[in-house]
Each structure stands twice: as C-alpha cells, then as structure tokens.
Amino acid sequence: MTLERYRQVRDFTTKLAENLEPEDLVVQSMEEVSPTKWHLAHTSWFWEVFLLEPFLPGYEPLDPRYHFLFNSYYVQAGERHCRAQRGYLSRPTVRQVMAYRAHVDEAMGRLLDSGREGIRELVDLGLNHEQQHQELILTDLKHVFSVNPLRPAYGSLPSSASAIRSVEWLEFDGGIHEIGWDGKGFAYDNEGPRHRVFLEPFALADRLVTNREYLEFMEDGGYERSELWMSEGWGRGWTEPFYWERRDGEWWSYTLGGLRPIAPAEPVVHLNWFEADAFARWADARLPREEEWEVVAAGYPIEGNLADSGRFHPAAARGPQFYGDVWEWTGSSYSPYPGYRPPTGAVGEYNGKFMSNQYVLRGGSCVTSASHLRPTYRNFFPADTSWQFSGLRLARDL
C-alpha cells in the first residue's frame, strides 16, 4: 500500500504540469514564487536526501550538484541556491528534471519494496511534503500567469452560482477544551502536543466573508480609515484584494480559470492579515483565535475542493463549512504549543524554526489536498502575504 500511495502522490504532482508548456515551468514572477520546474525537482530532492541516501545501500545520485540547486531551507542538509534566483536556472532543463524524478522514483520503488524498517514516519512526511508542493505549484502558477498580459488560464474551473445567505453565529460557552493532534493518522510536528486551553464565551460566524461584503468595506472607505488598521499595515498602498482589478467600472479578479467578474457570493480571497483584521474591525467583530476555530470546526464534516485525483470541487452552500474554500486568517501568532519539541536533524527544520513573526491560518483552500484537511492543521504566513488563497471568517466575544 505504501508504494501504491507513493506512486499516486508522485504521479499527481506530474499531472499538475502535464498540460503546461516548458516555458510555463521556468518562470519565477516574484521572490515568494518558485518555478514549477523547481517544485518538481525539490520534491525529488526531499526523497533523495532524507530517504534514499541514508536508507538505500548503494544509491547513487543522478547528479550530486542537485543537492545545492534544489535544497530549500534545510541548513543542516547543506548549502542552498538563493531562493530569489530559482528562476535563473535554465539548466537543468525540464526534460532533465523529469529524468531526475524518474531516477528517484525507481530507487524509491526498490527501497519501499525492500521492507526496510524504521522509515514509515519519514515516508509519511515525504508524501505530505509533496502534497504541500502540489498546492504551491497551483498557487505559484496563478501568480506567474497573472503577470502575463495575455492572462492565460491554467484550466477550466467551476464557477459558483450560490446565493448570499445571512450569517448565523455559532455560540460557545467557553471553558476548558483540548486541542492539537490526538495521535491518530498523520500530523505535522507543529500540530502537537495535544493540550488544554481555556476559552472565554465566544461566537463564530457559520460562513466566510463574501466578495460582496468586502466590497461594502471598500465602498465605505475601509482602505482609507486609519482607525481600522494596525500601524504596520497602514499606508502600504493596498487598495483592493490581490488579483482584483477595475475594468469598465466593474471589479474583476484573476483566477486559475482566467480573468472573471467578481462573484458576490463567493468567499473573498487573497487578503493579507492586515486586510482581514481591518475588515473585522469595520464589521464590529474580530478574527477568531486558532483554538476557537479548532474547537468549533472539529464538530463539522471535512470536505475538500482539490482531490488527489486532480478534480476541483466547488464547495456546497448548505450550512457551516470550515474546510477547503480559503485558508482562514486567525488572530493567533504562530508559536509552539506547550511541550513542543522539533524532531532531531535537518527534518526538524520543517516547521519549528518559522515560529516568529507569522500568523496562523486554518481550514485549507480550494487547492489544498483533500487528505490534508483536518481541524488541527496549522498553516502560517507573514502578515503581509496575500498571494496565498487566504480569506476570513468573523468571531466576536459574548
């Protein structure tokens, strides 16, 4: 089953790029964006460095220079090529990167068939790591295509015809609750240890903030009202959500399916934390704390939008929905849970060293792998990040 799952995940990564031209795979449109070719290579590097070299006797790298080119941020794994210059790499070619993937896949097949003990946790991490990069491939390609004046579309995506419904508030009395990974199934190290938290009474909106509601914020001068903004976010030149633009008096947004008019009922997306926080103040509410979000969301079914098969699924508008629309900003800084200890070695750099100057997002987006959606998942980004599929739901104190 492990080898079958490995092949399924690896094949899906390749499938995401199969309808693209080689020229599409090499563009780096800003520092935070990596070329698709780099993602295809880095995910192979991960298997090579953390599993093949330590655990498969006689393994020979296809090209030892790839260790430097395709390391991302693992300092203990060696030197790295500058992140901002990944788009400079015309070589290795796309064809050579695909040969690298095939080389790694053949060797991983031998390792997984060997019955080697003690690697299961690393294999699970590698599979989930690759799925995170599947999400990043789509997130990064959206930016790559958006800056092209031709505005190409990645693919045909369903549009929403949902009607806007009133917000209902899910009220909770507070008290002591347990949050964090319960030891069942896979979780990243930053999702534990499980621990108790005390919550004051609060209410959480049963749906996300919509485009229409965010337009009302804009029309009420939301971007010009300093009292709504944290000082670090004020005066940064933002006037609308990322990917929005004005055409003939109407608002449009660039999507993976191309440029489209804003759909009023869809969740507003591509907000940074400052925008989300300012909107919440304008709405006489606040962003939920991550523990509040988890306690509430744990009581609702998990339904994803991007299955590992590659089909996009429009979210259903049938009551509270907590997963798979947009990543939801919280008011919680990204920090360790009580008793957290990162794993030893380079793999311990996966999450722990980023626990500063970032905010937690919850819930998963329309390009998050369906198998990643769970109430304990802690995504995190700097407060001014908006190229990610990020939006918000409101909370308030009772």
N, C-alpha and C positions, 0 to 999 in steps of 0.2 A: 504493500500500500504506500510505503514511503517513496519508493521510486516512481510509482504511478503519479503520486501527488507532486513530486519534484518535476516530472516532465510536464504535467498540466500547468504548473505555475510558469515554468520557463517558456513553454510554447505560447502562453498568453502574452508574455512580455513581447515576444517576437511578433505576435499577431497585431499588437497595437501599432507596429511600424510597417506592416506589410503593404498598406495602400499608399505609403508615402514615397516621395522621390528621394534619391540620395541627397539632393540639395537641401531638403527639408530637415534632414537628420543632423546637419552640421552647424546650424545657426545658434549662436548664443546672443539673445537680444538684450540682456542686461545681466549684471553680475549674479543675481539670485537664480537665474535660469541656466540650466545645463543643457547642452545639445542632446538630442535623443541618442545619438551615437555614443555619447559618454555614458548615459544611463545603461545602455546595452552592454558596454564594456565594464563599468563599475560593478554591476550586479554579478558579472562573471569573476571579477577580481575578488569579490567577497567570498565566493565559494572556494576559489583557489587558495587564498591566504588563510582562511580560518578552518578549512576542512581538508582540502587536498594535500597541501604541503605538510601539515602535521600528522595526517592520519592515513594517507595512501602511500605505502612504500614504493619508491622508485618513480614517483610522479615527477615529470619534467615540465616546467612552464613552457608555453608556446613561444613566449618572448619575455625574458626577465625584465626588460625595460618597461613593460606594462605595470609593474609594481609601482613605479614612480608616477606614471601617467594617470592611473585610474584609482589611486587611493584618494579618498575624500577628505576625511578629517582625523584619521586614526594615527595620532602622533607616534604611538608605540609600535605601529606597523611599519614605520619608515618615513622617508621624505615624500613630499607630495608636489605635484604640479599646481601652480597657482589657480585657484578657483575661477578668478575673473578672466583667465586666459584659456579656458577649456575650448572656446570657440576658435582658437588659433590652430587647433590640431587638424590640419587636413590629412595628416598621416598619424596613425594607421587609417586606412580607408574604411568605408562602411563594409566592403567585402572582407577586409582583414579582420574587422571586429566581429563579423558573423562567423568567421573561421575560428576566432578565439572562443566564442560561445560554444561552437561545436566541439572544440578541443576540451573545454571544461566539462561539457555535458557527457562526453564519452567517459572521461575519468570519473565523474561523479556516479555514473552508472555502475562502474566497477566497484567504487567504494561502497555504495548502498547495497550492492549485491553481495558484498564480502561478509556481511553480518557483523561488521566491526561494532563493538560495544562502546558506550560512553560518548556517542556523538549525537544522540537523539535531540538533546536540547539545542545544540548548535544548528542542526538541520532545521528544526522548527524556527529558530531565529532567522536563518538564511531565507527560508520561504517567506516569512513575514516581511523581512527586509526587502526582498524582491517585489512583493506586492506594494509596499510603500513607494518603490520607484515606479511601478506601473501608474500609480496615482500622480506622481511627479511628472512622468512623461506627458500625460494629458494636460496637467496644469502648466507646464513649461511650453508645450506646443501651442497652447492658447495664446500665450504672450508672443511667441515667435510669429504666429500668423497675424496677430492683431496689429503689429507694427508694419506689416507689409501693406502698401497702398492698394494692392489687389484684393485684400481681405479674403483670402481663401478660407474655405471651410474644412475642418478636419473630417467631418462626416455628417450624416443626417440624424438629427436628434429630435425626439418628440417635443412638441410644444404643449404648454398647459392651457386648458380651457376652464380651469377651476374658477368658481365664483368666490368672491371675498366674503368670508363669514366673520361675525363678531368674535372678539376674543373672549374666551371663558378663562377664569382664573382658577387654577388648581391650588387649593388652600391646604397648608400643612401646619400642624400644631407645634412643630419643633420637637425638641427632646434629644435624646441620645440615639445615634444611629451608627451602624458600621458601614464603612466604605472601603474600596480597594479590592484588589484581586482576591478571590476566595479559594484559589488553588486549583480550580477546575479549568482544563483547557489551557490554551496559550495566553500569555500576557507579557508585556514588556516589563523590564525591571522597575520602571518608574510608576507602575500601577499598584505597587505594594510597598510595605506590608499592609495587610488589612488592619484597620484601626478604628477606634471610636471617635466620633465628633459630636459636639453639642450644637444644635441649631435653634435659633430663636424662631418664633412663628413667622411664616412667610407664605407668599403665593407666587406661582409661576404661570406665565401665560401658556395656554394649551397649543399655541401655534407660533410660528416665526413671524417677524415683522415683514410686511409685504412691500413691494415696489411703490404701490400707491401711498402707503403710509409714509415711506421715506420721501416721496415727492412732496407730501404735505409739509414735512420738516424743512425741505429745501425752500419751498414757496413761502414759508414763514420766516425766512432769513436764518435758518439754522446754521449755515456756514459763516454768517457774519455776526453772530451773537456770542461775544466772548464769554459771557457768564455760563455758557453751556460747555465750555471746553477746558480740558486740563491745559496748563500753561505750555507743556512740551508739545502739544498738538496744535496750539493756536498759531495762526499766521504761517502755516506751511504751504499755502497756495492751493489747498484742496477746495474744489467747488462742486463736485459730484462724485458718485462712486466710480471706482476704477472700471474702465471699459465702457462707461457711458459717454455719449456724445449727442450734441444737439443738431438735428437736421430738419430744415423747413419748419421750425417751431415745435418739433416733436422730439422726445427723448428716444434714442436708440441705444442698444448695447451689443457689443461684440460677443458672440458665443462660439462654442466649438462647432456649431452648425452655421456659422456665418453671422453677419450683421442683421439684427432683428429689432423691431419696435419693442419698447418696454412692455411687458405683460403685467398689468396692475396687480393681479392676484398672486404672482409668483413671489417667492421669498427674495428680498433684496440680498444681493451677493457682491462680493469683492469690496467689503468695507474693512478698513483698518480698525484697530481697537479704539482709537480716539473718536472716530466717527460713530462707532457703535455706542460708546459711552456718552457722547454728546446727544445722540438721539434719545437714549434712555432718560437723560435729564430733561430733555424737551418734553417727553411723554410723561413726566412726573413719576418716573419709575427708576429702576437701576438694572445693571447687569446681574445675572444670578451668580452666586458663588459656586465654585465647581462641585462642592459637596452637596449643595442644594440640588443642582442639576442631576447629579448621580442618584440621589435618594429618590427623586421623582421619576426619572427616566427608567430606573430599574423595574418599575411596575408596568411598563408598556412593551408591546412586542417590538422586535427588531426586524426592520425591513430595509433592505439596501437598494440602491439605484444602479450600481455597476456590479453586475455579477462577474465571476471569474470567466464565464463563457464569453464575455465581451458585449452583452446586450445592456443598453441603458434602459432603466425602468423609471417612468415618471411616478413621482410619489402620489399616493392616494390621499384625497382630502376627505377623511372620514373620522375626524376626531383627533385627539392628541397624537402627534408624530414627533419622535425625538431622534430619529436616525436617518441618515442618508440623503438629506436635502442640501444643507450647507453646514460647514463647521461653525459652531456657535461660540462666539467670544464669551468668556466669563469675566467676572471681576477679580479673579484669583491669579496672583503671581505664581509663576511656575517654580515650585520649590519641592524639596524632598519630603516624603511622608515620614512620620516618626519611626525610627529604626531602619531607615533605608540604607542599604549598602550596595554599591555597584559591584558587578562581577569583577573578578581579577583579570588583568591583562588588557590587551587592546580592545577587546569586545566590551569592556567596562566603560569605554568612552561613548557608547551608543547614545545614552540619554543623560547620565548624571552631570556631565561637565557643562551642560547647557542650562543648568538651573539658576540662571540670573538674568535679569532684565528682559524677561519674556512673560507672556500671559498664556493661560491655559484656554484651549478650545475643546469643545466636546461635540459628540454626535455623528461625525462623519459627513461627507459631502456626496454629491452625485457622481463623483469619480473615485470614491473610496471603495476598495474591495469589500464586497458584502461580508466576507468572512472576518473582516476587521471590526465590524460594528458590534459594540458591547458597551455597557454603561460605565465601565472603568477606564476606557481608553483615554489617555491624556495627550492630546496634541498640544503643540506650543510654538509660538512665533513671536518675534518682536512686535511691539505695539503699533509700529507704522507700516506693517506688512499688509498689503491688500491684493497681491496677485493670486493669493490662495483663495479657494472657494469659501469665503467666510461671511457670515451674517450674524443675526442675533435674535434672541427671544427676550422678553422683558420679565423682570421679577419686581416684587415690592414687599415691603415689610407689613406685617399685620399688627 
